[in-house]
Amino acid sequence: MDAIIKNFPPRPDQNTAPAEKPAYLDKPATDRPSREEAEAAVRTLLRWAGDDPDREGLRETPARVAKAYQELFGGYDLCPAEELGRTFEEVAGYDDMVLVKDIPFHSHCEHHMVPIIGKAHIAYLPDGKVVGLSKIARVVDIFARRLQTQEAMTAQIASTIQDVLKPLGAAVMIEAEHMCMAMRGIRKQGSTTLTTTFTGRFKTQPEEQVRFITMVRDPRKG
């Protein structure tokens, strides 16, 4: 079961005042509790689940969970725009699509805080400069390591690439399985959600969308 969602915020007209930089491009400033408070919260959740946080197997679990959260949600301490800051203009006149496909990621649903597991396909049409390919994957990783919805993550990646690199267009496709749907509620394992966002020429020229999707889907092209 595939759901296709296209979502990209309207860009301001050139004659209007510059829009404020989206908050997700900054390093988020959060009022974090202490490590001790975080571990105490995990102990409470263990009790809420029905177990005894003082039994042998769970004594170190609060500390392990707090440490794991630092890694799983490390994207809050990083700025995706900074990852795209260094570009290269020596491209020998190359001006066609750059596609990085099958970028794996793990994120967490902001509604139930359970995993989202998927892959991203990202393309852009360079306008005289390119960025290191690993930086594209790094942007995906930063946004993935925050509480997310797939729709928001798709739009955030596309907006960041468009606003920072300023290419002629950007295309983002994300395919993912949501554990909140597989493990609870309706409990439908294997169901995949597909979201796409297009900017620039990818948005205004349908043939570019078709070319992007064809390159993503054709195993001979990657």
N, C-alpha and C positions, 0 to 999 in steps of 0.2 A: 504494500500500500504506500504510494508515494504522494506527498503533498507538495505542490510547487507554489512557492511564495516569492513574489518580487517586491522588494521594499527598499527604496532609496529616498532619503529626504530631499526636497527641492533645493537646488542651489540658488543663492541670491542673485538677483539681476545686477549687472555691472554698474548700473546707475544708482544703486542703493548703497547705503553705508555698509562697510564690511561687517559680516556676521561674526559673533564671538566664536573663538576657537572652541570646538566641542570639548567637554570636560574629559572625555575618555582619551584625549591626546596628551593630557597632563599626567604626571605621576599622582595617583589619587592620594589625598591626605586623609588618613583615617585615624580616628581616636581609638586606638587599640587598647584593650584591657591588658593587664599584666599576664605573664605566663602562668602564674599561680591561679589567677581568675579563670583563665582558659581551661586549665586542668580541672578545676573545681566544676566547671560547666559540663565537662565530659563525664565526670563522676555522677552528676545529676542525671544525665542522659542514660547512663548505664543502669542506674536505679529505675528510671522511667521505663526502660526496656524490660525490666523485671529481673535483672541479675544483681549480684553482689559485687560492687567494685573493690571490696577488700579480699575477695578470694584470690588465690595464688595466680591464676591465669590472667586476672584483670588488674592486678596491682600496678603494673607499669603501663597499662593501656592509656590512661589520661596523658601521660608524658609523651607516649608514642604518637597519639592522635594530634596533640599540639604541634609536635615536630613535623608530622606529615602535612598538616594544614599549611605550614610555612612554605612547603614545596608545592603543594597542590594549588594554592592560591597566591603564588609568588608574582603573578601578573599585576597585582595591585601596586607593587613597588617599582614597576618598570614603565617606561614611556614608549609606546610603539612608534611614535613619530621620530624619536631619536635613532631607532634602528634603520630608518630610511634616509638618514641625513647625509651619508656619504654616497655620492653617485659618480659615475664614470662617463665622460663625454667622448672618449676615443672608442667609437663603435664602428668605424670604417663605413659610415653611411647607413648602418642597419636601421631600418625604420618599420619593421614588421612586428607581428605579435611575439611577445615573450610569454611563454606559458610554463608554469610550475604546477604539475598535477600530482595527485595522490599524496598530499601532505597529511600524514596521520596526526590526530590530536585526541586528547582526552579533556573534557571539560566537566562542569557540574551544573545541573539545572538549578536556577535560582528559586524555583518554586518548591522543590523537595530536597535539594542538595544531594541528588544521586547522579551517577555518571551519565555523560553524553559521550559516545564514542563514535568517531567518524573520520572523514578525510576531506580536505579542501583542495579545490582546483582554482588557481589564480592566474589571470593573464592581464597584461597591459600593453598598450601601444606606445612605445617610447617616443618622446618629442625631443630628440637630440641627446638624451642621456639615459643610462640604465643604472640599475642598482644590483648589488651582489645577490645572487639567487638565494643564498642562505638567509638573507635579511627578510625576504618574503616569508619564508617558513618561520622565522623568528617572530614576525608580527602575528602570525596565526597562533603561535605558542603563547604570546603575551595575553591576547584576548581570551584564549581558551582557559588560561589559568586564572580566571575570574568567574564568579557566578554569572551564568549566562542564560539567554534564550537563543536558540539557533538563528531566529530572524534577526535579532539585534547584532549578534556576532557577525553575520554575513554583511550587514550594512556597515558596521564599524570598520571591518577590514577594507571594504571598497572605499569608504570615505577617507580613510587614512592614506591609502595609496593615491587616490585622486588629489587630495589636498596637499600632500607632502611632495610626491614625485611630479605632480601636474602633467601626467601623460595625456595623450590624445583620447584615451579611454581606458577603463578598467573593467574587468569581469571577474566575478567571484561566484563559485558554486560550492555549496557544502552539502555533503551527504552524511547522515548520522543516524544512529540508533539511540533512542532515549530510554534509559533504564527506568525512568519514572513511568513509562508506558509498558515496559517489559516485565518489571518486577512487582508492580503494585497496580491498583485500579483495574484497568481492562486486561492487563497481563497478556499482551500480544507480542511474543518474542519474534525477532527478525523483521519487524516493521521498520521501514526506512523513511526518513523525512528528507526532502530535497528542497533547498532554498537557493535562489540566485539573485544577484544584484548586478546591474550594468550601469556604467557611466560613460559620458562622452560619446565617441563613435559607436561603442558597443550598444548604447541606448538608442541612438538615432538611426543606426544602419543595421537593419535586421540581418543582413547577410553576414555581418561580423559576429552577431550572436550565433548564427548557424555554424560559422566556421569554428568558433570557440567550442561549442558543444560537440561538433564532429571530432575535433582534435582530442577532446577529453574522452570521448566514448570509443574512438577507434584504437584498438590495441596496437595497430601498426604504427601509430603516431605517438609512441611513448611506450 
